[in-house]
């Protein structure tokens, strides 16, 4: 604008009596506005953490905020073409875009480099059989002697291969003369050598076979974007992946290798502890045996050995450990659920440090509600008391779009039944009374933003309800839920941390730090801890005396060291003196 135009504009504003931003009464309004914003921020769940930041940590948070702002303009507003054909189909890219479309691009950003190195504390919501990268799992089965594949019908047409189900299993010996699984003469449910089947796959040989199997045990990119088909459609595919993955995973040599692979990947991503969930409905086989094991003693023996082995290695140095939240399927009838509860109690006696809780899983909208399961749950609590055990509840609840329906009301039952944490809690933001109860009872919400997006509860990180819970002071932590099935390509939590940082302006690196600290505070380090002891530990936090306080102090030291690295690495271009 020329000086004459500016002069004319100023004269016009003066003639009209339009106030200026520099006028005292406008400044007073703006000061009051800023005070109101700060007053609201003081009630956020991360307010205390923000107040505790060191000067170095505050500078690191400011640097990350500047980098994020720069990349919002330079990376997420670009009109360039990308290798991913799904991205090419878009008119534009933008901050907070859908995970499937943003994944490759996010992994090349500076913010990714920073979040990748961040100490993330504990992973509190992760399903073991959906954690191991599917590419690795397929290759491991192809490398393992004696692995076979069977199908319920001949896989002789494209339609049969698209819709048919397959199972992997160790077989002690193969019959020499057998029809190809890809031929019309194949006998249903007849095992053929996996390597032979892979090499003779009609659509591209071994490489085509690997792609075909991967598509059967993951939510594909296109499926993750088809939100107009609704929740039930994607859950139908989601639920079919677990039996196939289980058949690839639950053979001793593969299981041992998978545990090492998983723990190594998590530790490299800054995760020090993981509370795993697993539905104990699978068949497990020992090395060299076709005969399924009765019960789950051998599974837990192997897991305990491999966990100790990893912690003793140089790669596992400093890793705190892991335990299982035993889960059963919510659509089971009463007899099946009681039998699963009995198995849980037996394993708790045999491996007291590896069982930390109990949960029921499966699509909430389709399965039995917690209210319907109340008789079984009270029976479980009574039996635990009789046997001198404390196996607390860590319930999935509120993983729904419902508002006041019976699925949404699982939140009421989870709280009334004494859950220590809530898995997902997606619909909790609709319940002001429950929010206050969760805060009072110190119940943490295990939030899984990418899972909620891919499974069609929300269209993107920008419309996720977690910011509403953070603003109301609810304790939350981020988790990755089912990364292998949901298309992460990695086992850690960096994707969810990055998405949260990118999507929510109010969060910042300091908010990510608060979420990570919460995960350390609420992890189940001491299975068998009474409710009274748990509550005392959680409330005292870093000021307590036990293992929880010790690990919170350790995490704080790592956080401060990380913030120092951010400043040393990026202050030259993004420090406060560059503003």
Secondary structure as GFF3:
##gff-version 3
##sequence-region A 1 579
A	DSSP	alpha_helix	3	16	.	.	.	ID=ss1
A	DSSP	alpha_helix	24	41	.	.	.	ID=ss2
A	DSSP	alpha_helix	47	51	.	.	.	ID=ss3
A	DSSP	alpha_helix	55	74	.	.	.	ID=ss4
A	DSSP	alpha_helix	85	88	.	.	.	ID=ss5
A	DSSP	alpha_helix	99	106	.	.	.	ID=ss6
A	DSSP	alpha_helix	110	117	.	.	.	ID=ss7
A	DSSP	beta_strand	121	127	.	.	.	ID=ss8
A	DSSP	three_ten_helix	128	130	.	.	.	ID=ss9
A	DSSP	alpha_helix	134	143	.	.	.	ID=ss10
A	DSSP	beta_strand	147	151	.	.	.	ID=ss11
A	DSSP	alpha_helix	158	163	.	.	.	ID=ss12
A	DSSP	beta_strand	166	170	.	.	.	ID=ss13
A	DSSP	beta_strand	192	193	.	.	.	ID=ss14
A	DSSP	alpha_helix	194	199	.	.	.	ID=ss15
A	DSSP	alpha_helix	205	216	.	.	.	ID=ss16
A	DSSP	alpha_helix	221	225	.	.	.	ID=ss17
A	DSSP	three_ten_helix	227	229	.	.	.	ID=ss18
A	DSSP	alpha_helix	231	249	.	.	.	ID=ss19
A	DSSP	alpha_helix	252	268	.	.	.	ID=ss20
A	DSSP	beta_strand	271	279	.	.	.	ID=ss21
A	DSSP	alpha_helix	297	311	.	.	.	ID=ss22
A	DSSP	beta_strand	321	329	.	.	.	ID=ss23
A	DSSP	alpha_helix	334	350	.	.	.	ID=ss24
A	DSSP	beta_strand	355	361	.	.	.	ID=ss25
A	DSSP	alpha_helix	374	386	.	.	.	ID=ss26
A	DSSP	beta_strand	395	397	.	.	.	ID=ss27
A	DSSP	alpha_helix	410	416	.	.	.	ID=ss28
A	DSSP	beta_strand	421	424	.	.	.	ID=ss29
A	DSSP	three_ten_helix	428	430	.	.	.	ID=ss30
A	DSSP	alpha_helix	432	441	.	.	.	ID=ss31
A	DSSP	beta_strand	444	447	.	.	.	ID=ss32
A	DSSP	alpha_helix	449	454	.	.	.	ID=ss33
A	DSSP	three_ten_helix	461	463	.	.	.	ID=ss34
A	DSSP	alpha_helix	466	471	.	.	.	ID=ss35
A	DSSP	beta_strand	476	478	.	.	.	ID=ss36
A	DSSP	alpha_helix	483	486	.	.	.	ID=ss37
A	DSSP	alpha_helix	494	503	.	.	.	ID=ss38
A	DSSP	alpha_helix	508	522	.	.	.	ID=ss39
A	DSSP	alpha_helix	531	540	.	.	.	ID=ss40
A	DSSP	three_ten_helix	541	543	.	.	.	ID=ss41
A	DSSP	alpha_helix	547	574	.	.	.	ID=ss42
A	DSSP	three_ten_helix	576	578	.	.	.	ID=ss43
###
